[in-house]
Structure formats: structure tokens, C-alpha cells
Amino acid sequence: MQEGLIRRLQSAVAGKVVPGGDLSDRTTYRVGGRAEALVIASGADDLERACRFALVEGIPLTVLGAGSNVIVPDEGIEGIVVCSAGGLEVSVSDRTVEAGAGTMLEDLIRKAAARGLGGLEPLAGIPGTVGGALVMNAGTDAGTVSGPLERVTVLDRSGRTETVGAEELSFGYRESPFAGTGVVILSAAFRLEPADEREVLAAVDEAWTRRSRSYPLDLPSAGSVFRRPPGDYAGRLIEQAGCKGMRIGGAAVSERHANFIVNTGGATAADIVALIEAVRRRVRELSGVDLELEQIVLPRRPA
């Protein structure tokens, strides 16, 4: 990007602008190249300003939350990358809790609990932001982020800000009306129920205990690699296919949970993508099931 454009971007936003910002520090896999321009948004308003700038200038735009479900290519990403994660933008009115897109889910749960509200406990232990969770309708067997959703405020591709009620939105298993549309989630409000703070926090602690027992939290990863196939589990099929421990470069299928790929040190995005395809191919050959990717592989920067 030209220096003049970078200077205008710096003037347009309150957050930090990093030309050629390293994106490996912004994803939980700890892989990936650089952004032409990385904006570290200071909040929902700043997220909106940065995204609106990109739209007006016709610059490719990518929004990252906590980077906990994405693979950034080694070649980097074209245009402006806005990192929304960080800060605690939560307001409570009666039983409605509103949060900025960059608010971490656990911070939201704890803030609501401090006001005697619960209902988001099924999201405990998911290391993502409100915006990222809504894009993929994140959740567990106990419930998803769309369950208690009341409304979402978004910036559409024309630069228009709009608040949409949950009743107007359609969600499915790891599916939302936002994924792949270019619509940017700015904030969301949830309708919660009275709850005892101690019970909510106990549920959060229990969720983290379960995760630490089951998942390889000691190495960089991005959560479940594949979606759950109908009537089965991706992890079971991967293990049955003998893929546990399979490696390409620094990427390996976790010995603890087969539906996790971990960065054992020095992995590249290309290693991870190649391993994903190798696992998918072996499972298809042995079981006939074509596993569907849950993680998002971002488009690479042109050479």
C-alpha cells in the first residue's frame, strides 16, 4: 500500500496501524505471513471506522477476531487486516447484555455473571470473540452463541450500519448468515436469565477443566479442524484411519485429540493445509466420509 494511503488510514482510526504487520502473532496456530496494513482496533467504533475506510477506498478487507479458527497463508493477506480482539466492551440493561465484536466470550460470560445473569455458559472455554463466534455460530453440545441472541449490529458491504433482530437471522450447525458475505459484525446483544454468579463461574471453571483433559492446549492449534459429520465424530474417523501423530513439517495430528492439528514448532500454514488434505484423503479412502473443514483458510496475498 502507498505511504499516502497508510497515512490517511492512520488519521482515520484511533487504533494502531502497522504496515506489514505480522499476522502469526494474531492467530492461535502461530503461523502466517504479513498484512499490507494491520489495524489493531481500539473498539467497536474503531472497527467500524477501519472497515468503512477500506470500503470507501476499495481496498481488500479482512477482519480477525482472536484468530482462533483461521489459517493465515504464509504469503500474507492483501489489503487491510483489522484485528478486533481486545478490550471489554460490555453494557448491561435489565436482562440484555450488549458486547462489542472484539469482546472475548469468557469476558462476556464473567461480566454478565457479575450482574447476576447467565445463559452463555455453553460457550465457556471457547477462546474466541463475540464477532467470530457469531460468524461460525460457535458452541458446544449444550448450546450455541445464537441461542440467546437478541440483535446484531453490522456494517454491510455498502458501508451502511444496520441493527438486525435475531428473528430475522437463520443459523445452523457452524453456519450463520454472516460467513463469507463481507458483512462485518460490530456488536451483539443477548437476552439472558437471572443466575447465581458463583454457579456461572463454577461452570466456566469446569469447562476449562474438561478442555484441558481432552484437548492439546499445550501447543498452538485452532480448535476442531473438521465439522462433525452426521451421526458420527470427525475425531473417531480420523483415529480409525490411523492418522493420530501424522506429521507434515512442523504440523501434526494431535495424539490427545485426533480432530486437532498442532504446531509442534516451526510449522507453516502450508504444512497445516497439506496435513488437512492428507487426513481428509485417508479418511475418505477408508470410510467413504468426506470431512468438511470447520476452520477458515484465508485467501493468500498475490505474488
C-alpha positions, 0 to 999 in steps of 0.5 A, a space after each residue: 500500500 502507498 505511504 499516502 494511503 497508510 497515512 490517511 488510514 492512520 488519521 482515520 482510526 484511533 487504533 494502531 496501524 502497522 504496515 506489514 504487520 505480522 499476522 502469526 502473532 494474531 492467530 492461535 496456530 502461530 503461523 502466517 505471513 504479513 498484512 499490507 496494513 494491520 489495524 489493531 482496533 481500539 473498539 467497536 467504533 474503531 472497527 467500524 471506522 477501519 472497515 468503512 475506510 477500506 470500503 470507501 477506498 476499495 481496498 481488500 478487507 479482512 477482519 480477525 477476531 482472536 484468530 482462533 479458527 483461521 489459517 493465515 497463508 504464509 504469503 500474507 493477506 492483501 489489503 487491510 487486516 483489522 484485528 478486533 480482539 481486545 478490550 471489554 466492551 460490555 453494557 448491561 440493561 435489565 436482562 440484555 447484555 450488549 458486547 462489542 465484536 472484539 469482546 472475548 466470550 469468557 469476558 462476556 460470560 464473567 461480566 454478565 455473571 457479575 450482574 447476576 445473569 447467565 445463559 452463555 455458559 455453553 460457550 465457556 472455554 471457547 477462546 474466541 470473540 463475540 464477532 467470530 463466534 457469531 460468524 461460525 455460530 460457535 458452541 458446544 453440545 449444550 448450546 450455541 452463541 445464537 441461542 440467546 441472541 437478541 440483535 446484531 449490529 453490522 456494517 454491510 458491504 455498502 458501508 451502511 450500519 444496520 441493527 438486525 433482530 435475531 428473528 430475522 437471522 437463520 443459523 445452523 450447525 457452524 453456519 450463520 448468515 454472516 460467513 463469507 458475505 463481507 458483512 462485518 459484525 460490530 456488536 451483539 446483544 443477548 437476552 439472558 436469565 437471572 443466575 447465581 454468579 458463583 454457579 456461572 463461574 463454577 461452570 466456566 471453571 469446569 469447562 476449562 477443566 474438561 478442555 484441558 483433559 481432552 484437548 492439546 492446549 499445550 501447543 498452538 492449534 485452532 480448535 476442531 479442524 473438521 465439522 462433525 459429520 452426521 451421526 458420527 465424530 470427525 475425531 473417531 474417523 480420523 483415529 480409525 484411519 490411523 492418522 493420530 501423530 501424522 506429521 507434515 513439517 512442523 504440523 501434526 495430528 494431535 495424539 490427545 485429540 485426533 480432530 486437532 492439528 498442532 504446531 509442534 514448532 516451526 510449522 507453516 500454514 502450508 504444512 497445516 493445509 497439506 496435513 488437512 488434505 492428507 487426513 481428509 484423503 485417508 479418511 475418505 479412502 477408508 470410510 467413504 466420509 468426506 470431512 468438511 473443514 470447520 476452520 477458515 483458510 484465508 485467501 493468500 496475498 498475490 505474488 
